[in-house]
Structures are given as structure tokens and as C-alpha cells.
Amino acid sequence: MKVTSLGYKTDLIFPAFDGEITDRGAYTVVRTPSNPTFYWGNFLLFEQPPADGDYSRWTELFAREIGVPPQTHHVTFGWDTVRGEQGVSAPFLENGFRLDRCTVMSARKLNPPAHPAADLTVRPLVSDEDWMEAVENQVAVREPEFSESEYRIFRQRAMDRYRKMVAHGLGDWFGGFLGARLAADLGIFHTGQLGRYQSVQTHPDFRRRGCAGTLVYEASRHALERFGLETLVIVAGTDSDAGRLYQSLGFDARELQMHLEKWPRS
């Protein structure tokens, strides 16, 4: 299967580095053996949204390709369409799945934020201490349904991957610092001339101060210049505050990306 959507094409930057991407024709298997609790590092991507009878077929394929409890506790499916097609999702929803919609946005150049954090210093992470601070920030802003202990394991593994990608020249992870304190962080990684943002997060102590907008903008300037990128891609929840912020910086909505997920919530 040839992945054509901008969202999933850039999602695959990461398993292409240290995971497994297996083409099965009508669907693609994505696995990240180094981080088995990474829900969207271990999923099935189909050409089309679910149709009649696909609940049983897809879940059986997931069990065979990705795994079942106790090793695997989640089930995640995406489809490579761009208009928000839901397909026959009702059987999944009736069995504990959640249907999520994201907006895939892109830009060639960003606008400066309307309300910048003038005292924020933006730079790539370098030291062990920098990376440890970024892990702590990501853990601090996790969704409440994730337990801290389990999320910390997942996030540490994810940040180890990103750091290795940085070492291979595939991107950078940026911190926004207020004095010596990391207030916000994000990553930008690339394939060819496409750059993809990852995990834009601001610590709760520093929200509503312009940190996120300043960080997204300043990191874009660095990435466009250093890596010679033509297009930056970012994904946000549809109708979210994050999406509205990105639009104010010059990102335009390009695709609606749909997916189904089921995982234990604490």
C-alpha cells in the first residue's frame, strides 16, 4: 500500500528510523519493538475506513500482527484518507473504541506570534540535563487518564528515540527556557523537504504567556534554515486551542485524519 496522506506520511518518519513498517497490500503494519506501549507506534494503517464486517477482521489482524494481552493492551487503527471519512465505525464504538479526528496542517513559513514571550530563549537540547528536563515536562502535561509511572516509561523511551534521531541529523528537539527553567518543548524531524512537529507541550506553570507560539515559531526558523525544508507539518485536535494557535502562526488546514483507538485508562 502506498501511503499518500500528508499526516500519515509524516507519521511514518519515526518508525522508519528504528521500527518496522510492513506493507501487506491493503494495509500497513507499523511496529516499534523498542517501545511496545507506544499506541501510535504500534498500529495498523488501512487504505480505506472500516466497512461492514471490518470490526472482526481488523481486530483479528491486529491480534496477529501487533499482539494481545498481556503483552499488548491497546488496539489502534488508522486509514489513509484525508476528508474525515468515518466509515462503519459503530461496531468499534460499541466495543469500547474511541473515534478521534485530527486536523493536519502545513505551512512554508510561519508568522511571528501576536503575543510573543519576549523573555523565552529557544534552542535545541544538547546536554543530558536538557533532555531530562524535557522528559519531566512531557510527563507533567500528560493526560489524566495516563498513570505517571507507565507514562514515564513510554515517554523516556520515546525521547531516547528522538535523541538518536537528532544524532543522525534527522531533526532537533527544542526547549523554550525562562532563565534556567525549561518552560516548553517540541521536536521537528524531517523526511526529504517535509518537516514534522512532535509533541508541543508547555508546562502548566508557564501557560498563557506566549511560550508555545514563540517556541513553534522560533523552532521553525531554525529547522527551515538548517535542514532546507520546504513544508512544515503539524497535527492538532480538530477545533482545539492548539489548532487555533497554529493557524494564527500561518498553518493552513490540509487534511482531516481519522483513527480508532482502544486502550486502558487509569
C-alpha positions in Angstrom: 0.0 0.0 0.0 1.3 3.4 -0.9 0.7 6.0 1.9 -0.4 9.3 0.3 -1.9 11.4 3.1 0.4 14.2 4.5 -0.5 13.2 8.0 0.4 9.5 7.9 3.3 10.0 5.5 5.0 12.2 8.1 3.9 9.9 11.0 5.9 7.2 9.4 9.2 9.2 9.6 9.6 7.8 13.1 9.1 4.0 12.7 11.1 4.2 9.5 14.1 5.2 11.8 14.1 2.4 14.3 10.8 0.4 13.9 9.2 -1.8 11.4 6.9 -0.9 8.5 5.4 -3.8 6.7 3.3 -3.5 3.6 0.5 -6.1 3.4 -1.1 -4.7 0.3 -4.5 -3.4 1.6 -3.0 -2.3 4.9 0.4 -1.5 6.5 1.7 -2.8 9.8 3.6 -0.3 11.9 5.6 -1.6 14.9 8.1 -0.1 17.4 9.6 -3.0 19.2 11.7 -0.7 21.4 8.5 1.0 22.8 5.6 -1.6 22.8 3.4 0.7 24.9 3.5 3.4 22.3 0.0 3.2 20.9 0.6 5.1 17.7 4.0 3.4 17.2 2.2 0.0 17.1 -0.8 0.2 14.8 -2.5 -0.9 11.6 -3.0 1.6 8.8 -5.6 0.7 6.2 -6.3 2.2 2.7 -9.9 2.9 3.4 -12.1 3.5 6.5 -13.9 0.5 8.1 -16.7 -1.2 6.1 -19.3 -3.7 7.1 -17.7 -6.7 8.7 -14.4 -5.0 9.4 -14.7 -4.9 13.2 -13.9 -8.6 13.4 -11.5 -8.6 10.6 -9.5 -5.7 11.8 -9.3 -6.8 15.4 -8.2 -10.2 14.3 -5.5 -8.7 12.1 -4.3 -6.5 15.0 -4.0 -9.5 17.3 -2.0 -11.4 14.7 0.2 -8.5 13.6 0.7 -6.5 16.8 -0.3 -8.7 19.7 -2.8 -9.3 22.5 -2.7 -9.0 26.3 -0.7 -9.4 28.4 2.0 -8.1 26.1 -0.2 -5.6 24.2 -3.0 -3.7 26.0 -4.1 -1.4 23.2 -5.7 -1.6 19.7 -5.2 1.2 17.3 -6.3 1.7 13.6 -5.9 4.5 11.1 -6.9 4.9 7.5 -5.1 6.8 4.7 -7.9 9.2 3.7 -8.0 13.0 4.1 -11.6 14.1 4.3 -12.6 12.8 7.7 -14.3 9.7 6.5 -15.6 7.7 9.4 -16.7 4.5 7.6 -18.7 1.9 9.6 -17.3 2.9 13.0 -20.3 2.0 15.1 -19.3 -1.6 15.9 -15.9 -0.3 17.2 -17.5 2.3 19.3 -19.9 -0.2 20.8 -16.9 -2.3 21.9 -15.0 0.4 23.7 -13.1 2.2 21.0 -12.8 6.0 20.6 -13.1 7.7 17.2 -10.7 10.7 17.0 -10.4 13.4 14.4 -7.3 15.4 13.9 -6.5 18.3 11.6 -3.3 18.0 9.6 -1.9 21.5 8.9 1.0 22.7 6.9 3.0 25.9 6.1 6.0 27.0 4.2 6.9 29.9 6.5 5.4 31.0 9.8 4.2 34.3 11.1 5.7 35.7 14.3 3.3 35.2 17.2 1.0 38.1 18.0 1.9 37.8 21.7 5.4 36.6 21.9 7.2 35.5 25.1 10.0 38.1 24.8 12.0 36.5 27.7 11.9 33.0 26.3 15.2 31.6 25.0 14.7 28.9 22.3 17.5 26.5 21.5 18.0 22.8 20.6 18.5 20.5 23.5 22.1 19.4 23.9 23.0 18.1 27.4 21.8 15.1 29.4 20.2 17.7 31.8 18.3 19.3 28.9 16.8 16.0 27.8 15.9 15.0 31.4 14.1 18.3 31.7 12.2 17.7 28.5 11.1 14.2 29.8 9.9 15.8 33.0 7.9 18.4 31.2 6.3 15.9 28.9 5.3 13.7 31.9 4.0 16.8 33.8 1.5 17.6 31.0 0.3 14.1 30.3 -3.5 13.5 30.0 -5.0 12.5 33.4 -6.0 9.1 32.1 -2.4 8.0 32.0 -0.7 6.9 35.2 2.6 8.7 35.9 4.7 5.5 36.2 3.5 3.9 33.0 3.6 7.2 31.0 7.1 7.9 32.3 8.4 4.6 30.8 6.7 5.3 27.5 8.0 8.9 27.3 11.5 8.1 28.3 11.7 5.5 25.5 10.2 8.0 23.1 12.7 10.7 24.0 15.6 8.2 23.7 14.4 7.6 20.1 14.2 11.3 19.3 17.7 11.9 20.7 19.1 9.1 18.5 17.3 10.7 15.5 18.9 14.1 16.4 22.3 12.4 16.5 21.6 11.0 13.0 20.8 14.5 11.6 17.1 13.8 11.2 15.9 16.7 13.3 16.2 18.6 16.5 14.4 18.8 19.8 13.9 22.3 21.1 13.4 23.8 24.5 11.9 27.2 25.4 13.8 28.4 28.5 12.8 31.1 31.0 16.1 31.7 32.7 17.4 28.2 33.6 13.9 26.6 33.6 12.5 24.7 30.6 9.0 26.0 30.2 8.1 24.3 26.9 9.5 21.9 24.4 8.9 20.3 21.0 10.6 18.4 18.2 10.9 18.9 14.4 12.0 16.0 12.3 12.2 15.6 8.5 12.0 13.3 5.5 13.2 14.9 2.3 11.8 18.5 2.4 8.9 17.7 4.7 9.3 18.6 8.4 7.0 17.3 11.1 6.4 18.7 14.5 6.2 16.5 17.5 4.6 16.9 21.0 4.3 20.6 21.5 4.0 21.0 25.3 4.1 23.9 27.8 4.4 23.3 31.5 1.3 24.3 33.4 3.3 26.9 35.4 4.0 28.8 32.2 0.8 28.7 30.2 -0.9 31.8 28.8 2.4 33.6 28.5 3.1 33.1 24.8 5.6 30.3 25.3 4.1 27.8 22.9 3.6 30.3 20.0 7.1 31.6 20.4 8.6 28.2 20.6 6.8 26.9 17.5 7.8 30.0 15.5 11.4 30.1 16.6 11.9 26.4 16.1 10.5 26.7 12.6 13.1 29.3 11.7 15.9 27.1 12.8 14.6 23.9 11.1 13.8 25.7 7.8 17.3 27.1 7.6 19.3 24.1 9.0 17.6 21.3 7.1 16.5 23.2 4.0 12.8 22.2 4.4 10.1 23.4 2.1 7.0 22.4 4.1 6.3 22.1 7.9 3.5 19.8 9.1 1.8 19.9 12.4 -1.2 18.0 13.7 -3.8 19.1 16.3 -7.1 18.0 17.6 -9.9 19.5 15.4 -11.4 22.6 16.9 -8.7 22.7 19.6 -6.9 25.7 21.2 -3.7 24.3 19.8 -5.1 24.2 16.3 -6.2 27.8 16.6 -2.8 28.8 17.8 -1.1 27.1 14.8 -3.5 28.8 12.4 -2.6 32.2 13.9 1.1 31.4 13.1 0.3 30.7 9.4 -0.5 27.0 9.3 -3.4 26.0 7.0 -5.6 23.0 7.4 -4.9 20.4 4.7 -6.4 17.2 5.8 -8.8 15.6 8.3 -7.2 12.5 9.8 -9.3 9.8 11.5 -8.4 7.0 13.7 -9.8 4.5 16.2 -8.2 3.6 19.4 -8.9 1.4 22.5 -6.6 1.4 25.5 -6.8 1.0 29.3 -7.5 4.2 31.1 -6.4 4.7 34.7 
